[in-house]
Amino acid sequence: AVIGAVTTHPDFRGQGLAQLTTAKLCLNLLADKMRFIGLNVVADNAPALKVYHALGFEIVHEFYDYSLRAIIS
């Protein structure tokens, strides 16, 4: 499973909702016998990286150019 596009409405940021939601999703995936959980996050998104690090995720691979232009050319 790959988690991506996690976002919190600006009015609710800083309340731990992204961490709570992502943790619950991971627990559900693990309960369903998912053997690998990855996620996509922009490399300079410090708040998201903090959340994912707190949940035990670590960087194992980085992509630098995944633009649509690169995909269709």
All heavy atoms as a GROMACS GRO file, in nm:
protein
  562
    1ALA      N    1   0.085  -0.118   0.000
    1ALA     CA    2   0.000   0.000   0.000
    1ALA      C    3   0.088   0.123   0.000
    1ALA      O    4   0.198   0.123   0.057
    1ALA     CB    5  -0.090   0.002   0.123
    2VAL      N    6   0.042   0.225  -0.066
    2VAL     CA    7   0.113   0.353  -0.067
    2VAL      C    8   0.015   0.462  -0.027
    2VAL      O    9  -0.094   0.472  -0.083
    2VAL     CB   10   0.172   0.384  -0.205
    2VAL    CG1   11   0.240   0.520  -0.205
    2VAL    CG2   12   0.270   0.275  -0.248
    3ILE      N   13   0.053   0.540   0.069
    3ILE     CA   14  -0.028   0.651   0.118
    3ILE      C   15   0.022   0.779   0.051
    3ILE      O   16   0.143   0.802   0.046
    3ILE     CB   17  -0.016   0.663   0.271
    3ILE    CG1   18  -0.065   0.535   0.338
    3ILE    CG2   19  -0.092   0.786   0.322
    3ILE    CD1   20  -0.031   0.527   0.486
    4GLY      N   21  -0.067   0.860   0.002
    4GLY     CA   22  -0.027   0.984  -0.060
    4GLY      C   23  -0.136   1.089  -0.049
    4GLY      O   24  -0.251   1.058  -0.019
    5ALA      N   25  -0.100   1.211  -0.073
    5ALA     CA   26  -0.194   1.324  -0.074
    5ALA      C   27  -0.267   1.342   0.059
    5ALA      O   28  -0.384   1.375   0.063
    5ALA     CB   29  -0.292   1.311  -0.190
    6VAL      N   30  -0.196   1.321   0.168
    6VAL     CA   31  -0.254   1.347   0.300
    6VAL      C   32  -0.249   1.497   0.323
    6VAL      O   33  -0.145   1.559   0.305
    6VAL     CB   34  -0.176   1.274   0.412
    6VAL    CG1   35  -0.230   1.311   0.549
    6VAL    CG2   36  -0.180   1.124   0.388
    7THR      N   37  -0.359   1.555   0.359
    7THR     CA   38  -0.362   1.698   0.384
    7THR      C   39  -0.461   1.728   0.496
    7THR      O   40  -0.554   1.652   0.520
    7THR     CB   41  -0.398   1.778   0.256
    7THR    OG1   42  -0.385   1.917   0.281
    7THR    CG2   43  -0.538   1.746   0.208
    8THR      N   44  -0.436   1.835   0.565
    8THR     CA   45  -0.525   1.880   0.672
    8THR      C   46  -0.571   2.021   0.639
    8THR      O   47  -0.490   2.106   0.601
    8THR     CB   48  -0.451   1.880   0.808
    8THR    OG1   49  -0.400   1.749   0.832
    8THR    CG2   50  -0.544   1.919   0.920
    9HIS      N   51  -0.697   2.045   0.653
    9HIS     CA   52  -0.751   2.180   0.629
    9HIS      C   53  -0.676   2.278   0.719
    9HIS      O   54  -0.652   2.248   0.837
    9HIS     CB   55  -0.900   2.182   0.660
    9HIS     CG   56  -0.967   2.308   0.620
    9HIS    ND1   57  -0.961   2.423   0.695
    9HIS    CD2   58  -1.041   2.338   0.510
    9HIS    CE1   59  -1.029   2.518   0.636
    9HIS    NE2   60  -1.078   2.470   0.523
   10PRO      N   61  -0.639   2.394   0.667
   10PRO     CA   62  -0.562   2.490   0.746
   10PRO      C   63  -0.622   2.524   0.882
   10PRO      O   64  -0.550   2.548   0.979
   10PRO     CB   65  -0.557   2.615   0.656
   10PRO     CG   66  -0.572   2.562   0.518
   10PRO     CD   67  -0.662   2.441   0.530
   11ASP      N   68  -0.754   2.525   0.893
   11ASP     CA   69  -0.819   2.558   1.020
   11ASP      C   70  -0.796   2.452   1.129
   11ASP      O   71  -0.818   2.479   1.246
   11ASP     CB   72  -0.970   2.575   1.001
   11ASP     CG   73  -1.007   2.697   0.920
   11ASP    OD1   74  -0.918   2.784   0.896
   11ASP    OD2   75  -1.123   2.706   0.877
   12PHE      N   76  -0.751   2.334   1.088
   12PHE     CA   77  -0.737   2.224   1.184
   12PHE      C   78  -0.593   2.173   1.198
   12PHE      O   79  -0.570   2.072   1.264
   12PHE     CB   80  -0.829   2.109   1.143
   12PHE     CG   81  -0.973   2.149   1.142
   12PHE    CD1   82  -1.036   2.183   1.024
   12PHE    CD2   83  -1.046   2.157   1.259
   12PHE    CE1   84  -1.169   2.222   1.022
   12PHE    CE2   85  -1.178   2.196   1.259
   12PHE     CZ   86  -1.240   2.228   1.140
   13ARG      N   87  -0.498   2.242   1.138
   13ARG     CA   88  -0.358   2.201   1.147
   13ARG      C   89  -0.304   2.220   1.288
   13ARG      O   90  -0.352   2.303   1.364
   13ARG     CB   91  -0.274   2.278   1.045
   13ARG     CG   92  -0.306   2.235   0.904
   13ARG     CD   93  -0.219   2.299   0.801
   13ARG     NE   94  -0.263   2.253   0.669
   13ARG     CZ   95  -0.249   2.321   0.558
   13ARG    NH1   96  -0.191   2.439   0.559
   13ARG    NH2   97  -0.292   2.271   0.443
   14GLY      N   98  -0.204   2.140   1.322
   14GLY     CA   99  -0.139   2.152   1.451
   14GLY      C  100  -0.212   2.082   1.564
   14GLY      O  101  -0.177   2.098   1.682
   15GLN      N  102  -0.313   2.002   1.531
   15GLN     CA  103  -0.390   1.932   1.633
   15GLN      C  104  -0.361   1.781   1.636
   15GLN      O  105  -0.426   1.707   1.709
   15GLN     CB  106  -0.539   1.954   1.610
   15GLN     CG  107  -0.581   2.100   1.618
   15GLN     CD  108  -0.729   2.119   1.591
   15GLN    OE1  109  -0.812   2.033   1.623
   15GLN    NE2  110  -0.763   2.231   1.530
   16GLY      N  111  -0.268   1.737   1.553
   16GLY     CA  112  -0.233   1.595   1.550
   16GLY      C  113  -0.324   1.509   1.464
   16GLY      O  114  -0.317   1.386   1.470
   17LEU      N  115  -0.411   1.572   1.385
   17LEU     CA  116  -0.506   1.495   1.306
   17LEU      C  117  -0.440   1.414   1.195
   17LEU      O  118  -0.482   1.300   1.169
   17LEU     CB  119  -0.613   1.589   1.247
   17LEU     CG  120  -0.697   1.661   1.350
   17LEU    CD1  121  -0.790   1.761   1.283
   17LEU    CD2  122  -0.776   1.562   1.434
   18ALA      N  123  -0.338   1.468   1.130
   18ALA     CA  124  -0.269   1.393   1.025
   18ALA      C  125  -0.202   1.269   1.083
   18ALA      O  126  -0.208   1.160   1.026
   18ALA     CB  127  -0.166   1.481   0.955
   19GLN      N  128  -0.141   1.284   1.200
   19GLN     CA  129  -0.076   1.169   1.263
   19GLN      C  130  -0.180   1.066   1.306
   19GLN      O  131  -0.162   0.946   1.284
   19GLN     CB  132   0.008   1.213   1.382
   19GLN     CG  133   0.087   1.098   1.442
   19GLN     CD  134   0.193   1.146   1.539
   19GLN    OE1  135   0.235   1.261   1.536
   19GLN    NE2  136   0.238   1.057   1.624
   20LEU      N  137  -0.288   1.109   1.365
   20LEU     CA  138  -0.393   1.018   1.409
   20LEU      C  139  -0.454   0.943   1.291
   20LEU      O  140  -0.471   0.820   1.295
   20LEU     CB  141  -0.503   1.097   1.483
   20LEU     CG  142  -0.619   1.017   1.536
   20LEU    CD1  143  -0.574   0.924   1.648
   20LEU    CD2  144  -0.727   1.112   1.587
   21THR      N  145  -0.486   1.015   1.186
   21THR     CA  146  -0.547   0.954   1.068
   21THR      C  147  -0.452   0.856   1.000
   21THR      O  148  -0.492   0.745   0.964
   21THR     CB  149  -0.590   1.064   0.968
   21THR    OG1  150  -0.681   1.152   1.034
   21THR    CG2  151  -0.656   1.005   0.846
   22THR      N  152  -0.328   0.897   0.982
   22THR     CA  153  -0.229   0.810   0.918
   22THR      C  154  -0.202   0.686   1.003
   22THR      O  155  -0.191   0.575   0.951
   22THR     CB  156  -0.100   0.887   0.889
   22THR    OG1  157  -0.131   1.004   0.812
   22THR    CG2  158  -0.001   0.803   0.810
   23ALA      N  159  -0.193   0.703   1.133
   23ALA     CA  160  -0.170   0.590   1.223
   23ALA      C  161  -0.287   0.490   1.213
   23ALA      O  162  -0.265   0.369   1.205
   23ALA     CB  163  -0.153   0.638   1.366
   24LYS      N  164  -0.409   0.540   1.214
   24LYS     CA  165  -0.526   0.452   1.205
   24LYS      C  166  -0.528   0.379   1.072
   24LYS      O  167  -0.557   0.258   1.066
   24LYS     CB  168  -0.655   0.534   1.224
   24LYS     CG  169  -0.781   0.454   1.218
   24LYS     CD  170  -0.790   0.351   1.329
   24LYS     CE  171  -0.926   0.283   1.327
   24LYS     NZ  172  -0.934   0.172   1.420
   25LEU      N  173  -0.497   0.449   0.964
   25LEU     CA  174  -0.491   0.386   0.833
   25LEU      C  175  -0.386   0.275   0.832
   25LEU      O  176  -0.411   0.164   0.784
   25LEU     CB  177  -0.461   0.490   0.726
   25LEU     CG  178  -0.442   0.438   0.584
   25LEU    CD1  179  -0.564   0.362   0.536
   25LEU    CD2  180  -0.410   0.553   0.490
   26CYS      N  181  -0.269   0.302   0.888
   26CYS     CA  182  -0.163   0.201   0.893
   26CYS      C  183  -0.205   0.080   0.976
   26CYS      O  184  -0.180  -0.035   0.936
   26CYS     CB  185  -0.034   0.261   0.949
   26CYS     SG  186   0.047   0.376   0.838
   27LEU      N  187  -0.269   0.103   1.088
   27LEU     CA  188  -0.317  -0.008   1.171
   27LEU      C  189  -0.418  -0.094   1.095
   27LEU      O  190  -0.416  -0.217   1.102
   27LEU     CB  191  -0.379   0.044   1.300
   27LEU     CG  192  -0.280   0.100   1.403
   27LEU    CD1  193  -0.355   0.165   1.519
   27LEU    CD2  194  -0.187  -0.008   1.453
   28ASN      N  195  -0.508  -0.030   1.021
   28ASN     CA  196  -0.605  -0.104   0.941
   28ASN      C  197  -0.536  -0.184   0.831
   28ASN      O  198  -0.573  -0.300   0.806
   28ASN     CB  199  -0.709  -0.011   0.881
   28ASN     CG  200  -0.806   0.044   0.983
   28ASN    OD1  201  -0.820  -0.010   1.092
   28ASN    ND2  202  -0.872   0.153   0.948
   29LEU      N  203  -0.438  -0.126   0.766
   29LEU     CA  204  -0.365  -0.197   0.661
   29LEU      C  205  -0.291  -0.317   0.718
   29LEU      O  206  -0.291  -0.426   0.660
   29LEU     CB  207  -0.269  -0.102   0.589
   29LEU     CG  208  -0.334   0.005   0.502
   29LEU    CD1  209  -0.230   0.110   0.462
   29LEU    CD2  210  -0.399  -0.058   0.380
   30LEU      N  211  -0.227  -0.298   0.832
   30LEU     CA  212  -0.155  -0.408   0.895
   30LEU      C  213  -0.251  -0.518   0.940
   30LEU      O  214  -0.220  -0.637   0.929
   30LEU     CB  215  -0.071  -0.357   1.012
   30LEU     CG  216   0.046  -0.266   0.974
   30LEU    CD1  217   0.106  -0.203   1.098
   30LEU    CD2  218   0.150  -0.343   0.894
   31ALA      N  219  -0.367  -0.482   0.990
   31ALA     CA  220  -0.468  -0.579   1.030
   31ALA      C  221  -0.517  -0.660   0.911
   31ALA      O  222  -0.557  -0.776   0.925
   31ALA     CB  223  -0.585  -0.510   1.099
   32ASP      N  224  -0.514  -0.598   0.793
   32ASP     CA  225  -0.554  -0.667   0.670
   32ASP      C  226  -0.437  -0.741   0.606
   32ASP      O  227  -0.442  -0.776   0.489
   32ASP     CB  228  -0.612  -0.567   0.570
   32ASP     CG  229  -0.751  -0.521   0.608
   32ASP    OD1  230  -0.817  -0.590   0.689
   32ASP    OD2  231  -0.795  -0.416   0.557
   33LYS      N  232  -0.329  -0.760   0.682
   33LYS     CA  233  -0.212  -0.838   0.641
   33LYS      C  234  -0.126  -0.769   0.534
   33LYS      O  235  -0.054  -0.833   0.459
   33LYS     CB  236  -0.252  -0.978   0.591
   33LYS     CG  237  -0.339  -1.055   0.686
   33LYS     CD  238  -0.268  -1.088   0.814
   33LYS     CE  239  -0.355  -1.181   0.898
   33LYS     NZ  240  -0.368  -1.143   1.034
   34MET      N  241  -0.135  -0.635   0.526
   34MET     CA  242  -0.049  -0.562   0.433
   34MET      C  243   0.094  -0.577   0.481
   34MET      O  244   0.124  -0.557   0.599
   34MET     CB  245  -0.090  -0.414   0.429
   34MET     CG  246  -0.023  -0.333   0.322
   34MET     SD  247  -0.057  -0.388   0.154
   34MET     CE  248  -0.235  -0.384   0.150
   35ARG      N  249   0.184  -0.615   0.394
   35ARG     CA  250   0.323  -0.641   0.433
   35ARG      C  251   0.413  -0.520   0.412
   35ARG      O  252   0.522  -0.515   0.467
   35ARG     CB  253   0.376  -0.760   0.354
   35ARG     CG  254   0.301  -0.888   0.389
   35ARG     CD  255   0.346  -1.005   0.311
   35ARG     NE  256   0.487  -1.028   0.339
   35ARG     CZ  257   0.567  -1.098   0.260
   35ARG    NH1  258   0.520  -1.151   0.149
   35ARG    NH2  259   0.694  -1.116   0.291
   36PHE      N  260   0.371  -0.424   0.332
   36PHE     CA  261   0.452  -0.306   0.305
   36PHE      C  262   0.361  -0.185   0.300
   36PHE      O  263   0.258  -0.189   0.233
   36PHE     CB  264   0.526  -0.321   0.171
   36PHE     CG  265   0.598  -0.196   0.130
   36PHE    CD1  266   0.723  -0.168   0.178
   36PHE    CD2  267   0.538  -0.106   0.044
   36PHE    CE1  268   0.790  -0.052   0.141
   36PHE    CE2  269   0.604   0.010   0.006
   36PHE     CZ  270   0.729   0.037   0.056
   37ILE      N  271   0.400  -0.080   0.369
   37ILE     CA  272   0.328   0.047   0.362
   37ILE      C  273   0.430   0.154   0.329
   37ILE      O  274   0.527   0.174   0.403
   37ILE     CB  275   0.256   0.082   0.495
   37ILE    CG1  276   0.158  -0.029   0.534
   37ILE    CG2  277   0.184   0.216   0.482
   37ILE    CD1  278   0.100  -0.012   0.673
   38GLY      N  279   0.411   0.219   0.219
   38GLY     CA  280   0.496   0.330   0.179
   38GLY      C  281   0.415   0.457   0.173
   38GLY      O  282   0.293   0.455   0.189
   39LEU      N  283   0.481   0.566   0.154
   39LEU     CA  284   0.408   0.692   0.138
   39LEU      C  285   0.484   0.786   0.047
   39LEU      O  286   0.604   0.773   0.028
   39LEU     CB  287   0.381   0.757   0.274
   39LEU     CG  288   0.499   0.788   0.364
   39LEU    CD1  289   0.553   0.927   0.336
   39LEU    CD2  290   0.457   0.776   0.508
   40ASN      N  291   0.409   0.876  -0.010
   40ASN     CA  292   0.465   0.980  -0.095
   40ASN      C  293   0.453   1.112  -0.021
   40ASN      O  294   0.346   1.145   0.030
   40ASN     CB  295   0.389   0.989  -0.227
   40ASN     CG  296   0.404   0.866  -0.312
   40ASN    OD1  297   0.510   0.805  -0.315
   40ASN    ND2  298   0.299   0.828  -0.382
   41VAL      N  299   0.563   1.185  -0.019
   41VAL     CA  300   0.562   1.315   0.046
   41VAL      C  301   0.665   1.403  -0.024
   41VAL      O  302   0.770   1.355  -0.066
   41VAL     CB  303   0.592   1.303   0.198
   41VAL    CG1  304   0.727   1.241   0.222
   41VAL    CG2  305   0.577   1.436   0.268
   42VAL      N  306   0.635   1.530  -0.037
   42VAL     CA  307   0.729   1.625  -0.095
   42VAL      C  308   0.846   1.641   0.002
   42VAL      O  309   0.825   1.658   0.123
   42VAL     CB  310   0.660   1.760  -0.124
   42VAL    CG1  311   0.759   1.861  -0.175
   42VAL    CG2  312   0.546   1.741  -0.222
   43ALA      N  313   0.966   1.634  -0.050
   43ALA     CA  314   1.087   1.629   0.033
   43ALA      C  315   1.105   1.748   0.126
   43ALA      O  316   1.166   1.735   0.231
   43ALA     CB  317   1.210   1.614  -0.056
   44ASP      N  318   1.051   1.864   0.091
   44ASP     CA  319   1.070   1.981   0.176
   44ASP      C  320   0.948   2.011   0.264
   44ASP      O  321   0.935   2.119   0.320
   44ASP     CB  322   1.110   2.104   0.094
   44ASP     CG  323   1.001   2.150  -0.002
   44ASP    OD1  324   0.899   2.081  -0.016
   44ASP    OD2  325   1.020   2.256  -0.065
   45ASN      N  326   0.859   1.914   0.278
   45ASN     CA  327   0.740   1.931   0.361
   45ASN      C  328   0.773   1.887   0.504
   45ASN      O  329   0.742   1.776   0.547
   45ASN     CB  330   0.624   1.849   0.303
   45ASN     CG  331   0.493   1.873   0.374
   45ASN    OD1  332   0.490   1.924   0.486
   45ASN    ND2  333   0.384   1.834   0.311
   46ALA      N  334   0.837   1.975   0.578
   46ALA     CA  335   0.886   1.944   0.712
   46ALA      C  336   0.775   1.896   0.807
   46ALA      O  337   0.796   1.800   0.882
   46ALA     CB  338   0.961   2.063   0.771
   47PRO      N  339   0.656   1.959   0.809
   47PRO     CA  340   0.552   1.911   0.899
   47PRO      C  341   0.511   1.766   0.870
   47PRO      O  342   0.493   1.686   0.961
   47PRO     CB  343   0.436   2.008   0.877
   47PRO     CG  344   0.500   2.133   0.827
   47PRO     CD  345   0.616   2.086   0.743
   48ALA      N  346   0.497   1.733   0.742
   48ALA     CA  347   0.460   1.596   0.705
   48ALA      C  348   0.570   1.499   0.741
   48ALA      O  349   0.544   1.391   0.795
   48ALA     CB  350   0.429   1.589   0.556
   49LEU      N  351   0.694   1.536   0.714
   49LEU     CA  352   0.806   1.448   0.748
   49LEU      C  353   0.811   1.421   0.898
   49LEU      O  354   0.840   1.310   0.942
   49LEU     CB  355   0.938   1.507   0.699
   49LEU     CG  356   0.953   1.514   0.546
   49LEU    CD1  357   1.078   1.593   0.509
   49LEU    CD2  358   0.957   1.374   0.486
   50LYS      N  359   0.780   1.522   0.976
   50LYS     CA  360   0.778   1.506   1.122
   50LYS      C  361   0.671   1.404   1.163
   50LYS      O  362   0.696   1.317   1.248
   50LYS     CB  363   0.752   1.641   1.189
   50LYS     CG  364   0.753   1.637   1.340
   50LYS     CD  365   0.732   1.775   1.399
   50LYS     CE  366   0.726   1.769   1.551
   50LYS     NZ  367   0.701   1.898   1.611
   51VAL      N  368   0.554   1.414   1.104
   51VAL     CA  369   0.445   1.319   1.132
   51VAL      C  370   0.488   1.178   1.096
   51VAL      O  371   0.475   1.085   1.176
   51VAL     CB  372   0.317   1.357   1.055
   51VAL    CG1  373   0.215   1.243   1.056
   51VAL    CG2  374   0.256   1.484   1.111
   52TYR      N  375   0.541   1.160   0.976
   52TYR     CA  376   0.574   1.026   0.928
   52TYR      C  377   0.691   0.967   1.007
   52TYR      O  378   0.692   0.848   1.037
   52TYR     CB  379   0.603   1.028   0.779
   52TYR     CG  380   0.484   1.078   0.700
   52TYR    CD1  381   0.499   1.165   0.593
   52TYR    CD2  382   0.353   1.039   0.733
   52TYR    CE1  383   0.390   1.210   0.521
   52TYR    CE2  384   0.243   1.084   0.661
   52TYR     CZ  385   0.263   1.169   0.556
   52TYR     OH  386   0.155   1.213   0.486
   53HIS      N  387   0.786   1.050   1.042
   53HIS     CA  388   0.899   1.002   1.124
   53HIS      C  389   0.848   0.956   1.261
   53HIS      O  390   0.890   0.852   1.312
   53HIS     CB  391   1.005   1.111   1.139
   53HIS     CG  392   1.121   1.068   1.223
   53HIS    ND1  393   1.215   0.978   1.179
   53HIS    CD2  394   1.156   1.100   1.349
   53HIS    CE1  395   1.303   0.957   1.275
   53HIS    NE2  396   1.269   1.031   1.379
   54ALA      N  397   0.756   1.031   1.318
   54ALA     CA  398   0.699   0.993   1.449
   54ALA      C  399   0.626   0.860   1.443
   54ALA      O  400   0.618   0.788   1.543
   54ALA     CB  401   0.605   1.103   1.499
   55LEU      N  402   0.576   0.825   1.324
   55LEU     CA  403   0.506   0.698   1.306
   55LEU      C  404   0.601   0.584   1.270
   55LEU      O  405   0.558   0.471   1.251
   55LEU     CB  406   0.398   0.712   1.199
   55LEU     CG  407   0.281   0.803   1.236
   55LEU    CD1  408   0.191   0.826   1.116
   55LEU    CD2  409   0.203   0.744   1.352
   56GLY      N  410   0.730   0.615   1.259
   56GLY     CA  411   0.828   0.511   1.231
   56GLY      C  412   0.871   0.498   1.087
   56GLY      O  413   0.950   0.410   1.053
   57PHE      N  414   0.821   0.583   1.000
   57PHE     CA  415   0.863   0.579   0.860
   57PHE      C  416   1.003   0.637   0.847
   57PHE      O  417   1.044   0.724   0.925
   57PHE     CB  418   0.768   0.661   0.771
   57PHE     CG  419   0.636   0.593   0.746
   57PHE    CD1  420   0.527   0.620   0.825
   57PHE    CD2  421   0.622   0.503   0.642
   57PHE    CE1  422   0.404   0.559   0.802
   57PHE    CE2  423   0.501   0.440   0.617
   57PHE     CZ  424   0.392   0.469   0.698
   58GLU      N  425   1.076   0.588   0.748
   58GLU     CA  426   1.207   0.644   0.718
   58GLU      C  427   1.221   0.654   0.567
   58GLU      O  428   1.154   0.583   0.492
   58GLU     CB  429   1.318   0.558   0.777
   58GLU     CG  430   1.317   0.416   0.731
   58GLU     CD  431   1.420   0.330   0.802
   58GLU    OE1  432   1.418   0.328   0.926
   58GLU    OE2  433   1.500   0.268   0.732
   59ILE      N  434   1.306   0.744   0.524
   59ILE     CA  435   1.329   0.764   0.380
   59ILE      C  436   1.412   0.647   0.328
   59ILE      O  437   1.520   0.618   0.380
   59ILE     CB  438   1.402   0.897   0.354
   59ILE    CG1  439   1.314   1.014   0.397
   59ILE    CG2  440   1.439   0.909   0.206
   59ILE    CD1  441   1.384   1.148   0.396
   60VAL      N  442   1.360   0.581   0.225
   60VAL     CA  443   1.435   0.473   0.163
   60VAL      C  444   1.464   0.502   0.016
   60VAL      O  445   1.550   0.440  -0.043
   60VAL     CB  446   1.364   0.336   0.176
   60VAL    CG1  447   1.357   0.293   0.323
   60VAL    CG2  448   1.225   0.339   0.115
   61HIS      N  449   1.390   0.596  -0.042
   61HIS     CA  450   1.415   0.635  -0.180
   61HIS      C  451   1.358   0.774  -0.204
   61HIS      O  452   1.252   0.806  -0.152
   61HIS     CB  453   1.351   0.535  -0.277
   61HIS     CG  454   1.395   0.555  -0.418
   61HIS    ND1  455   1.518   0.515  -0.461
   61HIS    CD2  456   1.334   0.611  -0.522
   61HIS    CE1  457   1.531   0.546  -0.589
   61HIS    NE2  458   1.419   0.604  -0.628
   62GLU      N  459   1.429   0.852  -0.283
   62GLU     CA  460   1.382   0.985  -0.318
   62GLU      C  461   1.373   0.999  -0.468
   62GLU      O  462   1.460   0.952  -0.541
   62GLU     CB  463   1.477   1.092  -0.264
   62GLU     CG  464   1.480   1.099  -0.113
   62GLU     CD  465   1.568   1.211  -0.062
   62GLU    OE1  466   1.572   1.318  -0.127
   62GLU    OE2  467   1.634   1.191   0.040
   63PHE      N  468   1.265   1.062  -0.515
   63PHE     CA  469   1.248   1.094  -0.656
   63PHE      C  470   1.258   1.244  -0.670
   63PHE      O  471   1.201   1.317  -0.590
   63PHE     CB  472   1.109   1.049  -0.706
   63PHE     CG  473   1.091   0.901  -0.705
   63PHE    CD1  474   1.032   0.838  -0.596
   63PHE    CD2  475   1.134   0.823  -0.811
   63PHE    CE1  476   1.015   0.702  -0.593
   63PHE    CE2  477   1.118   0.687  -0.810
   63PHE     CZ  478   1.058   0.625  -0.701
   64TYR      N  479   1.326   1.289  -0.772
   64TYR     CA  480   1.347   1.433  -0.787
   64TYR      C  481   1.264   1.494  -0.898
   64TYR      O  482   1.230   1.610  -0.892
   64TYR     CB  483   1.495   1.463  -0.810
   64TYR     CG  484   1.577   1.430  -0.687
   64TYR    CD1  485   1.647   1.312  -0.677
   64TYR    CD2  486   1.580   1.518  -0.580
   64TYR    CE1  487   1.719   1.281  -0.563
   64TYR    CE2  488   1.651   1.488  -0.465
   64TYR     CZ  489   1.721   1.370  -0.459
   64TYR     OH  490   1.791   1.340  -0.345
   65ASP      N  491   1.232   1.418  -1.002
   65ASP     CA  492   1.154   1.474  -1.112
   65ASP      C  493   1.047   1.375  -1.153
   65ASP      O  494   1.075   1.274  -1.215
   65ASP     CB  495   1.244   1.506  -1.232
   65ASP     CG  496   1.167   1.573  -1.345
   65ASP    OD1  497   1.050   1.610  -1.326
   65ASP    OD2  498   1.224   1.588  -1.454
   66TYR      N  499   0.926   1.404  -1.113
   66TYR     CA  500   0.817   1.315  -1.150
   66TYR      C  501   0.705   1.396  -1.217
   66TYR      O  502   0.587   1.370  -1.200
   66TYR     CB  503   0.764   1.238  -1.029
   66TYR     CG  504   0.729   1.325  -0.910
   66TYR    CD1  505   0.602   1.378  -0.896
   66TYR    CD2  506   0.825   1.355  -0.815
   66TYR    CE1  507   0.570   1.459  -0.789
   66TYR    CE2  508   0.794   1.436  -0.707
   66TYR     CZ  509   0.666   1.485  -0.694
   66TYR     OH  510   0.636   1.565  -0.587
   67SER      N  511   0.746   1.494  -1.294
   67SER     CA  512   0.649   1.582  -1.358
   67SER      C  513   0.578   1.508  -1.472
   67SER      O  514   0.628   1.411  -1.529
   67SER     CB  515   0.717   1.707  -1.413
   67SER     OG  516   0.807   1.673  -1.517
   68LEU      N  517   0.460   1.556  -1.505
   68LEU     CA  518   0.382   1.498  -1.615
   68LEU      C  519   0.462   1.502  -1.745
   68LEU      O  520   0.461   1.407  -1.822
   68LEU     CB  521   0.251   1.574  -1.630
   68LEU     CG  522   0.156   1.524  -1.738
   68LEU    CD1  523   0.119   1.377  -1.712
   68LEU    CD2  524   0.030   1.608  -1.743
   69ARG      N  525   0.536   1.609  -1.767
   69ARG     CA  526   0.617   1.621  -1.887
   69ARG      C  527   0.714   1.503  -1.898
   69ARG      O  528   0.732   1.446  -2.006
   69ARG     CB  529   0.696   1.753  -1.886
   69ARG     CG  530   0.775   1.777  -2.013
   69ARG     CD  531   0.862   1.903  -2.004
   69ARG     NE  532   0.976   1.878  -1.917
   69ARG     CZ  533   0.995   1.929  -1.793
   69ARG    NH1  534   0.906   2.013  -1.744
   69ARG    NH2  535   1.099   1.901  -1.722
   70ALA      N  536   0.774   1.465  -1.789
   70ALA     CA  537   0.871   1.354  -1.789
   70ALA      C  538   0.799   1.221  -1.817
   70ALA      O  539   0.856   1.133  -1.878
   70ALA     CB  540   0.945   1.347  -1.656
   71ILE      N  541   0.676   1.209  -1.774
   71ILE     CA  542   0.603   1.084  -1.792
   71ILE      C  543   0.559   1.065  -1.937
   71ILE      O  544   0.567   0.955  -1.990
   71ILE     CB  545   0.479   1.079  -1.699
   71ILE    CG1  546   0.525   1.076  -1.553
   71ILE    CG2  547   0.391   0.960  -1.730
   71ILE    CD1  548   0.414   1.095  -1.453
   72ILE      N  549   0.516   1.171  -2.003
   72ILE     CA  550   0.461   1.156  -2.137
   72ILE      C  551   0.563   1.181  -2.248
   72ILE      O  552   0.531   1.161  -2.362
   72ILE     CB  553   0.338   1.246  -2.156
   72ILE    CG1  554   0.375   1.393  -2.143
   72ILE    CG2  555   0.226   1.206  -2.062
   72ILE    CD1  556   0.264   1.490  -2.177
   73SER      N  557   0.682   1.222  -2.216
   73SER     CA  558   0.777   1.252  -2.324
   73SER      C  559   0.849   1.127  -2.370
   73SER      O  560   0.844   1.023  -2.311
   73SER     CB  561   0.879   1.355  -2.279
   73SER     OG  562   0.952   1.307  -2.168
   0.00000   0.00000   0.00000
